[in-house]
Amino acid sequence: MKILVCISHVPDTTSKINFTEGDTQFDTNGVQFVINPNDEFGLTRAMWFKEKQGASVHVVNVGGPETEPTLRKALAIGADEAIRVNTPATDGFSVAKQLAQVVKEGGYDLVIAGRESIDYNGGMVPGMLAKITGAHFVNTCISLEVEGTEVTAIREIDGGKETLKTSLPLVVGGQKGLVEESDLRIPNMRGIMQARSKPLHVKEPAEASAETSVSKFEKPAPKGDVKLVDNVDDLVNLLHNEAKVI
């Protein structure tokens, strides 16, 4: 089984976010980038298939040279090869088009992507990718088992879980639950050394146009001042006379 894991290069959630060029461009200065958490769950599950079933695992990212350290980390975790499509990730549709070209050229049986990235939270790419490639699709996936070409998947739905039976080829929009947080892998020294010699292929982009564009970024408004009260009478008075909610 050939598995392709889609890797997004995203800011660490502890990084301070700023914008430039009239709030139209993300300022990357001083920002630490990591593997998108939803993708990391998918990569760890792919490593299980590699170790238990002998699957080959490739990782792919759409982006410039600045994303290669993130791909190298995925290689250090255990992926066999990495692919970088040499074009900026401008919007969900253009990214899906680039990934579809990689899927078609590589003949992958299973594609695991995060259900969304934590930077833009669009949640569009896995579904678009499945449509373009003609593969089956399971989103918000929290469990995945493959036997031959038959697949059993569990996904989260409103108020519960749904168990699905499908077959390869398949695109999965994964999230926490594919593996537990305690199962996520930290690259060790051996993995880091091996990653240096593993192939990282740079592919020129397929022809694709962005269907959306960013007009402006805006930070959430700062939190207002708060009043601290130490007795119930003062609280009731404020709620009645100032907030006017009782």
C-alpha positions as CSV (number, residue, x, y, z in Angstrom):
1,M,0.0,0.0,0.0
2,K,1.3,3.4,-1.0
3,I,0.3,6.2,1.5
4,L,0.6,9.9,0.9
5,V,0.4,12.2,3.9
6,C,-0.3,15.9,3.3
7,I,1.7,18.1,5.5
8,S,0.8,21.8,6.3
9,H,3.6,24.1,7.5
10,V,1.9,26.2,10.2
11,P,2.8,28.6,12.9
12,D,3.2,27.2,16.4
13,T,0.2,28.2,18.5
14,T,2.5,29.9,21.0
15,S,3.9,32.3,18.3
16,K,2.9,36.0,18.3
17,I,1.0,36.7,15.1
18,N,1.4,40.0,13.2
19,F,0.6,41.3,9.7
20,T,2.3,43.6,7.3
21,E,1.6,45.4,4.0
22,G,-1.6,47.0,5.3
23,D,-2.7,43.8,7.1
24,T,-2.7,41.9,3.9
25,Q,0.4,39.7,4.5
26,F,1.4,37.4,7.3
27,D,4.6,38.5,9.1
28,T,6.8,35.4,9.5
29,N,9.6,37.2,11.4
30,G,10.3,35.4,14.7
31,V,7.6,32.8,14.1
32,Q,8.3,29.1,14.8
33,F,6.7,26.7,12.3
34,V,5.6,23.1,13.0
35,I,3.7,20.2,11.4
36,N,0.0,21.0,11.4
37,P,-1.4,19.0,14.4
38,N,-4.2,17.3,12.5
39,D,-1.5,16.2,9.9
40,E,0.7,14.9,12.7
41,F,-2.0,12.5,13.8
42,G,-2.4,11.3,10.2
43,L,1.4,10.8,9.9
44,T,1.6,8.8,13.0
45,R,-1.2,6.5,11.8
46,A,0.6,6.1,8.5
47,M,3.7,5.0,10.4
48,W,1.6,2.3,12.0
49,F,0.6,1.0,8.6
50,K,4.2,1.1,7.6
51,E,5.4,-0.9,10.6
52,K,2.5,-3.4,10.7
53,Q,1.6,-3.9,7.1
54,G,4.8,-2.8,5.2
55,A,3.2,0.3,3.6
56,S,5.4,2.9,2.0
57,V,4.8,6.4,3.3
58,H,5.5,9.6,1.4
59,V,4.8,13.2,2.7
60,V,3.9,16.2,0.6
61,N,3.7,20.0,1.1
62,V,2.7,22.8,-1.2
63,G,5.0,25.7,-0.5
64,G,8.4,27.4,-0.9
65,P,11.8,26.3,0.3
66,E,11.0,27.6,3.8
67,T,8.7,24.5,4.4
68,E,11.5,22.0,3.9
69,P,12.5,21.8,7.6
70,T,9.0,20.7,8.4
71,L,9.2,18.0,5.7
72,R,12.5,16.9,7.1
73,K,10.9,16.5,10.5
74,A,8.3,14.3,8.9
75,L,11.1,12.2,7.4
76,A,12.8,12.0,10.8
77,I,9.6,10.7,12.3
78,G,9.8,7.8,9.7
79,A,8.4,8.8,6.3
80,D,10.3,7.3,3.4
81,E,10.2,10.2,0.9
82,A,9.1,13.8,0.8
83,I,7.7,15.9,-2.0
84,R,7.5,19.7,-2.1
85,V,5.4,21.4,-4.8
86,N,7.3,24.6,-5.5
87,T,4.5,27.2,-5.3
88,P,2.9,29.2,-2.6
89,A,-0.2,27.8,-0.9
90,T,-2.5,30.6,-2.0
91,D,-5.9,29.0,-1.4
92,G,-7.7,25.7,-0.8
93,F,-8.6,25.0,-4.4
94,S,-5.1,25.7,-5.8
95,V,-3.5,23.5,-3.1
96,A,-6.0,20.7,-3.9
97,K,-5.1,20.9,-7.6
98,Q,-1.4,20.6,-6.8
99,L,-1.9,17.7,-4.5
100,A,-4.1,15.9,-7.0
101,Q,-1.3,16.0,-9.5
102,V,1.1,14.4,-7.0
103,V,-1.5,11.7,-6.2
104,K,-2.1,10.9,-9.8
105,E,1.6,10.7,-10.7
106,G,2.4,8.7,-7.6
107,G,-0.4,6.2,-7.8
108,Y,-1.2,6.4,-4.1
109,D,-3.8,4.1,-2.6
110,L,-4.5,6.1,0.6
111,V,-4.1,9.9,1.1
112,I,-4.2,11.1,4.7
113,A,-4.7,14.9,5.2
114,G,-5.7,16.8,8.3
115,R,-9.4,17.8,8.3
116,E,-8.1,21.4,8.5
117,S,-5.0,23.4,9.2
118,I,-4.7,25.5,12.3
119,D,-3.7,28.7,10.4
120,Y,-6.6,29.3,8.1
121,N,-9.0,26.6,9.3
122,G,-10.5,26.3,5.8
123,G,-11.3,22.6,6.0
124,M,-11.6,22.5,2.2
125,V,-8.6,20.7,0.8
126,P,-9.3,17.0,1.6
127,G,-12.8,17.0,0.1
128,M,-11.6,18.9,-3.0
129,L,-8.7,16.5,-3.4
130,A,-11.1,13.5,-3.3
131,K,-13.3,15.0,-5.9
132,I,-10.5,15.8,-8.3
133,T,-8.9,12.4,-8.0
134,G,-12.1,10.4,-8.0
135,A,-11.3,8.8,-4.6
136,H,-13.7,7.9,-1.8
137,F,-13.7,10.4,1.0
138,V,-14.0,10.2,4.8
139,N,-13.8,13.5,6.8
140,T,-13.4,14.1,10.6
141,C,-11.9,10.6,10.7
142,I,-10.9,9.3,14.2
143,S,-10.2,5.6,13.4
144,L,-8.9,3.9,10.3
145,E,-8.3,0.2,9.5
146,V,-7.2,-1.2,6.2
147,E,-7.3,-4.9,5.1
148,G,-6.3,-5.4,1.5
149,T,-8.4,-2.8,-0.3
150,E,-11.2,-2.8,2.2
151,V,-11.4,0.1,4.7
152,T,-13.2,0.5,8.0
153,A,-13.3,4.1,9.2
154,I,-15.0,5.9,12.1
155,R,-15.7,9.6,11.9
156,E,-17.2,12.1,14.3
157,I,-20.6,13.4,13.7
158,D,-22.9,15.8,15.6
159,G,-23.8,13.9,18.8
160,G,-21.8,10.8,18.2
161,K,-19.7,8.7,15.8
162,E,-20.4,6.9,12.5
163,T,-18.7,3.7,11.3
164,L,-18.2,3.5,7.6
165,K,-17.1,0.7,5.2
166,T,-15.4,1.7,2.0
167,S,-12.5,0.8,-0.2
168,L,-9.3,2.2,-1.7
169,P,-8.4,4.6,-3.2
170,L,-9.4,6.8,-0.3
171,V,-8.8,10.3,0.9
172,V,-9.1,10.9,4.7
173,G,-9.5,14.1,6.5
174,G,-8.1,13.1,9.9
175,Q,-7.9,14.6,13.3
176,K,-7.2,13.7,16.9
177,G,-8.4,10.1,17.5
178,L,-6.6,8.5,14.6
179,V,-4.0,8.1,17.3
180,E,-3.8,9.4,20.8
181,E,-1.7,12.4,21.7
182,S,0.5,10.1,23.8
183,D,1.3,8.1,20.6
184,L,2.7,11.1,18.6
185,R,6.3,10.6,17.8
186,I,9.3,12.9,18.5
187,P,12.2,12.5,16.1
188,N,15.2,10.8,17.8
189,M,18.8,11.3,16.8
190,R,18.8,8.3,14.6
191,G,15.7,9.5,12.7
192,I,17.2,13.0,12.3
193,M,20.4,11.6,10.8
194,Q,18.5,9.2,8.5
195,A,16.3,12.1,7.3
196,R,19.3,13.9,5.9
197,S,19.8,11.2,3.3
198,K,16.2,10.5,2.5
199,P,14.9,11.9,-0.8
200,L,13.1,15.3,-0.9
201,H,11.8,15.9,-4.4
202,V,10.9,19.3,-5.6
203,K,8.2,19.3,-8.2
204,E,7.1,22.3,-10.4
205,P,3.5,23.2,-9.9
206,A,0.6,22.1,-12.2
207,E,-1.4,24.8,-13.8
208,A,-4.0,26.0,-11.4
209,S,-5.6,29.3,-10.5
210,A,-6.6,30.5,-7.1
211,E,-10.3,31.0,-6.7
212,T,-10.1,33.2,-3.6
213,S,-7.8,36.0,-2.4
214,V,-7.1,37.7,0.9
215,S,-8.3,41.3,1.2
216,K,-7.3,41.9,4.8
217,F,-6.4,40.1,8.0
218,E,-7.7,41.4,11.3
219,K,-6.8,40.4,14.9
220,P,-9.5,39.8,17.4
221,A,-10.4,42.9,19.5
222,P,-8.5,43.1,22.8
223,K,-10.4,42.0,25.8
224,G,-12.1,44.7,27.8
225,D,-11.4,45.6,31.4
226,V,-13.0,43.5,34.1
227,K,-14.3,44.2,37.6
228,L,-13.6,41.9,40.5
229,V,-16.2,41.6,43.2
230,D,-15.9,39.8,46.4
231,N,-19.5,39.5,47.6
232,V,-22.8,38.5,46.2
233,D,-24.5,41.9,46.9
234,D,-22.1,43.8,44.8
235,L,-22.4,41.2,42.0
236,V,-26.2,41.5,42.0
237,N,-26.0,45.3,42.0
238,L,-23.6,45.3,39.0
239,L,-25.7,42.8,37.0
240,H,-28.9,44.8,37.8
241,N,-27.8,48.4,37.4
242,E,-24.8,48.3,35.1
243,A,-25.1,45.2,32.9
244,K,-28.9,45.4,33.1
245,V,-29.3,41.6,32.7
246,I,-31.5,41.0,35.7
